[in-house]
Amino acid sequence: MARRKDELRAMAQHPNSLANLRTGEALKHGAHSSIPLRLAQAKAAEIAAVVPVRGEDGGPHPADAYAVERLAEVLCRIDLATAHLDAHGLVNKKGEAHSLLRHISRWEAQAQQWMESLGLTPKARVALGLGIAQTESLVKQWAREATPRGTVDGTARDKR
């Protein structure tokens, strides 16, 4: 028990910890409440940094803004619920599995769907053609570099 309290105290000291909410913001599990805005914004910024499809400004494509926000919200809910379960246990006072476990399972499925829509899974990147297109361009570049000048297919021509 003391070890767990030390772990939670160490987590709370991290600047991005869920426990570092502003004064007056209660740490709730997030199943039935709104997500603190700063947590959602921080998570959205993390997601935006890794989205593979970029807009003209170098950030995520504007059409992906809604998906980034929804994914950030779902991931925040998962983080809050997981922190709540870590602090209070997986079993309620009646000895039954905590109802948050069901919510977390549903949120993880939603997060997976949002991640796929943003191209954040290997399968989604292939479906978007990102993985294949990058591979094909590298193969073409290597072929150009390997082909000697004056030949069409890299084979030497006999000049008689």
C-alpha positions as CSV (number, residue, x, y, z in Angstrom):
1,M,0.0,0.0,0.0
2,A,2.8,2.4,0.9
3,R,4.6,1.6,-2.3
4,R,1.5,2.5,-4.4
5,K,1.1,5.8,-2.6
6,D,4.7,6.6,-3.4
7,E,4.1,5.7,-7.1
8,L,1.1,8.0,-7.2
9,R,3.0,10.8,-5.5
10,A,5.8,10.5,-8.1
11,M,3.2,10.5,-10.9
12,A,1.7,13.7,-9.5
13,Q,5.0,15.5,-9.6
14,H,5.3,15.0,-13.3
15,P,4.4,18.3,-15.1
16,N,2.0,16.5,-17.5
17,S,0.4,14.4,-14.8
18,L,-3.4,14.2,-14.5
19,A,-3.0,15.1,-10.9
20,N,-1.6,18.5,-11.7
21,L,-5.0,20.1,-12.5
22,R,-5.6,23.7,-11.6
23,T,-7.0,24.5,-8.2
24,G,-10.7,23.9,-8.2
25,E,-10.5,21.2,-10.9
26,A,-11.3,17.8,-9.5
27,L,-9.6,14.7,-10.8
28,K,-12.6,12.7,-12.1
29,H,-12.5,9.5,-14.0
30,G,-14.0,11.2,-17.1
31,A,-16.8,8.7,-17.8
32,H,-19.7,11.2,-17.2
33,S,-17.9,14.5,-17.0
34,S,-16.3,16.9,-19.4
35,I,-12.5,16.6,-19.9
36,P,-10.4,19.5,-18.6
37,L,-9.7,21.7,-21.6
38,R,-5.9,21.9,-21.0
39,L,-5.6,18.1,-20.9
40,A,-7.6,17.7,-24.2
41,Q,-5.5,20.5,-25.8
42,A,-2.2,18.9,-24.7
43,K,-3.3,15.5,-26.0
44,A,-4.5,17.1,-29.3
45,A,-1.1,18.7,-29.8
46,E,0.6,15.3,-29.3
47,I,-1.6,13.7,-31.9
48,A,-1.2,16.6,-34.3
49,A,2.6,16.1,-34.2
50,V,2.4,12.6,-35.5
51,V,-0.5,12.7,-38.0
52,P,1.0,11.6,-41.4
53,V,-1.3,13.6,-43.7
54,R,-0.2,17.2,-43.6
55,G,-1.8,20.5,-44.7
56,E,-0.1,23.3,-46.5
57,D,1.0,24.9,-43.2
58,G,2.8,21.7,-42.1
59,G,0.3,20.8,-39.5
60,P,-2.5,18.2,-39.7
61,H,-4.8,18.6,-42.7
62,P,-7.7,20.9,-41.8
63,A,-10.2,18.2,-42.7
64,D,-8.6,16.1,-39.9
65,A,-9.2,18.6,-37.1
66,Y,-12.4,17.1,-35.9
67,A,-10.9,13.6,-35.8
68,V,-7.8,14.9,-33.9
69,E,-10.1,16.5,-31.3
70,R,-12.2,13.4,-30.8
71,L,-9.2,11.1,-30.5
72,A,-7.7,13.5,-28.0
73,E,-10.9,13.5,-26.0
74,V,-11.2,9.7,-26.0
75,L,-7.5,9.2,-25.1
76,C,-8.0,11.7,-22.2
77,R,-11.0,9.7,-21.0
78,I,-8.9,6.5,-21.1
79,D,-6.1,8.2,-19.2
80,L,-8.4,9.6,-16.5
81,A,-10.3,6.4,-16.0
82,T,-7.1,4.4,-15.8
83,A,-5.7,6.8,-13.2
84,H,-8.9,6.5,-11.3
85,L,-8.7,2.7,-11.4
86,D,-5.1,2.8,-10.4
87,A,-6.0,4.9,-7.3
88,H,-9.2,3.1,-6.3
89,G,-8.8,-0.4,-7.6
90,L,-10.5,-2.6,-10.3
91,V,-13.2,-3.8,-7.9
92,N,-16.0,-1.7,-6.4
93,K,-17.2,-1.8,-2.8
94,K,-19.5,-4.7,-3.6
95,G,-16.7,-6.8,-4.9
96,E,-17.8,-6.4,-8.6
97,A,-15.6,-5.3,-11.5
98,H,-15.6,-1.5,-11.7
99,S,-18.1,-0.2,-14.3
100,L,-15.2,1.9,-15.8
101,L,-13.7,-1.2,-17.2
102,R,-16.6,-1.5,-19.6
103,H,-16.3,2.2,-20.6
104,I,-12.5,1.9,-21.1
105,S,-13.1,-1.1,-23.5
106,R,-15.6,1.0,-25.5
107,W,-13.3,4.0,-25.6
108,E,-10.3,1.9,-26.7
109,A,-12.4,0.7,-29.7
110,Q,-13.4,4.3,-30.5
111,A,-9.7,5.4,-30.2
112,Q,-8.7,2.7,-32.6
113,Q,-11.3,3.9,-35.1
114,W,-10.2,7.5,-34.9
115,M,-6.5,6.4,-35.2
116,E,-7.3,4.5,-38.3
117,S,-9.2,7.4,-39.8
118,L,-6.1,9.6,-39.2
119,G,-3.7,7.1,-40.6
120,L,-2.0,6.4,-37.3
121,T,-1.9,2.6,-37.6
122,P,0.3,0.6,-40.1
123,K,-2.8,-0.8,-41.7
124,A,-4.3,2.7,-42.2
125,R,-1.1,4.0,-43.7
126,V,-1.1,1.2,-46.2
127,A,-4.8,1.9,-47.0
128,L,-3.9,5.6,-47.5
129,G,-1.1,4.5,-49.8
130,L,1.5,6.2,-47.7
131,G,3.6,3.2,-47.0
132,I,3.4,1.9,-50.5
133,A,4.0,5.2,-52.2
134,Q,7.1,5.9,-50.2
135,T,8.5,2.5,-50.9
136,E,7.8,2.8,-54.6
137,S,9.5,6.2,-54.8
138,L,12.6,4.9,-53.0
139,V,12.8,1.9,-55.4
140,K,12.5,4.2,-58.4
141,Q,15.2,6.5,-57.0
142,W,17.6,3.6,-56.4
143,A,16.9,2.3,-59.9
144,R,17.8,5.7,-61.4
145,E,21.0,5.8,-59.3
146,A,22.0,2.3,-60.3
147,T,21.3,2.7,-64.1
148,P,24.5,3.9,-65.9
149,R,24.0,6.9,-68.2
150,G,23.5,6.2,-71.9
151,T,21.5,3.0,-71.2
152,V,17.8,2.4,-71.0
153,D,17.6,-0.6,-68.7
154,G,21.0,-0.7,-67.1
155,T,22.4,-3.2,-69.7
156,A,25.4,-2.1,-71.8
157,R,24.7,-1.8,-75.5
158,D,27.1,-3.1,-78.1
159,K,28.3,-0.2,-80.3
160,R,29.3,-1.8,-83.6
